Amino acid sequence: MLTAQYELKGKLIDSSGDAVPGVRVCILDSSDEQVCSFTDENGLFTFSSLDEGEHKLYVNSAFFTSEKVISLPFSDLVEITVK
């Protein structure tokens, strides 16, 4: 049986609302499988081929950390604010 696959799009911003480019963003699914990507010049990132259910998004750099739990399906753009 095939399961539905979802895409998650998001934007990484700082506390003043400015995009944060070039930062590694990772997602961890319920089976502890990790996939990482980098934000583009507009702070945007995309993860494809995700299963339905709960996923943990996290950012960890030398300057900040942040995490957010998302349940798929989710149709809006996810915003992660770092301080």
SVG drawing of the C-alpha trace seen along z (x, -y; Angstrom):
<svg xmlns="http://www.w3.org/2000/svg" viewBox="-3 -44 33 46">
<polyline fill="none" stroke="black" stroke-width="0.4" points="0.0,0.0 1.4,-3.4 1.3,-6.2 0.8,-9.9 4.0,-12.0 4.1,-15.6 6.2,-18.7 7.1,-21.1 8.2,-24.7 9.5,-27.1 11.3,-30.4 14.0,-31.1 13.9,-34.6 15.6,-36.6 13.9,-38.5 13.5,-41.6 11.8,-39.6 14.7,-39.5 15.5,-36.3 18.5,-34.3 20.3,-32.7 22.8,-29.9 21.8,-28.1 21.4,-24.4 17.8,-23.3 17.1,-19.7 14.0,-17.6 13.6,-14.5 10.6,-12.2 8.9,-9.8 11.3,-7.0 14.3,-9.2 15.4,-9.6 17.1,-13.0 17.3,-15.0 19.0,-18.4 18.9,-21.3 20.2,-24.9 18.2,-28.1 18.4,-30.0 19.2,-33.7 15.6,-34.5 15.8,-32.3 13.5,-29.6 13.9,-25.9 11.9,-22.9 11.7,-19.2 10.0,-16.8 8.8,-13.2 7.8,-13.3 5.4,-10.9 2.2,-12.0 2.7,-12.6 4.8,-14.5 8.2,-15.9 10.7,-18.0 12.3,-20.9 15.5,-22.3 18.2,-24.8 21.5,-24.6 24.4,-27.0 27.2,-28.7 24.9,-31.7 21.4,-30.3 19.3,-27.2 15.6,-26.7 13.2,-23.9 9.5,-23.4 7.3,-20.3 5.1,-20.1 2.3,-17.6 1.9,-16.8 -0.2,-17.4 0.5,-21.1 -0.4,-23.5 1.1,-26.8 4.6,-28.1 6.4,-27.3 8.2,-30.2 11.1,-29.6 12.3,-32.6 15.8,-32.6 17.2,-35.0"/>
</svg>
